[in-house]
Amino acid sequence: MTDTDPLPRLTTPGVNNLRDVGGHVTTSGARVRTDVLYRSGHLDHADDDEFESFAGLGLGTVFDLRTLGERELLEGRVPQGVRVLHLDVLADAESSLSVHLVDIFTDTVAVETVLRSGEIRKHYLGTYRDLVLLDSARSAYRSMFTELAERDDVTLFHCTAGKDRTGWAAAALLWLLGVTDDAITEDYLRSNEPVIATFRPLIDKFEAAGGDPDLLIPAFRVEAEYLDASRDAVTSHFGGIEGYFDDGLGLGADVRARLRERFLTDA
């Protein structure tokens, strides 16, 4: 694998958007360790064979970044003995995407009006600022990164689609570790293909109900400008990634050094 090769995405069946966080080369020439930290969407498994394949990752800890409502809807399944920590990143958020799409199959005209209005883009830009600034987000990510610095087991973090809350967690860590902005953005955008594939049945159902699928797809995509909204919030409120971890998350130089020690290796 060269510095510019796309990183392989895991294809463990039944787990959407599962991939290794590691493999990137940093500006200092180090490489982010592989096989120790994974990210994904919700942990659904269609059958026991798929679950056994997932168990082969050897996980010790899972961070579930979803809301209580999401967990009740899709509980997920982890191997016996795996420690699960529930960290509701958006507990303090005032709105959710479901509010915009509540009538997705019963009133496609109303949903299309919302989709054409720019509300989805506005929602995501606000959400990505919230991922940096909300008290619940800062508390959740503080707990997650503290645990990552203190423990040495194989770990996975996830939300429902594995693209927004999970996407920012991965981007923030890679930024701290010294991965370039372009590489982080490229990695972030890799969520689009698997997430759209996962939600394809929903999109097809919307089309069958008379909706325009091309209007709905952006509700399930990530865009570079969304990640940039988080980056801008970090820069404007905390002066950069070091300040975000220090002042925003309350994680001192010792924790940041431990994260670098744990997740970086010679290229």
Secondary structure, 3 states (H helix, E strand, C coil): CCCCCCCCCCCCCCCCCCEECCCCECCCCEEECCCCEEEECCCCCCCHHHHHHHHCCCCCEEEECCCHHHHHHCCCCCCCCCEEEECCCCCCCCCCHHHHCCCCCCCHHHHHHHHHHCHHHHHHHHHHHHHHHCHHHHHHHHHHHHHHHHCCCCEEEECCCCCCHHHHHHHHHHHHHCCCHHHHHHHHHCCHHHHHHHHHHHHHHHHHCCCCHHHHHHHHCCCHHHHHHHHHHHHHHHCCHHHHHHHHCCCCHHHHHHHHHHHEEEC
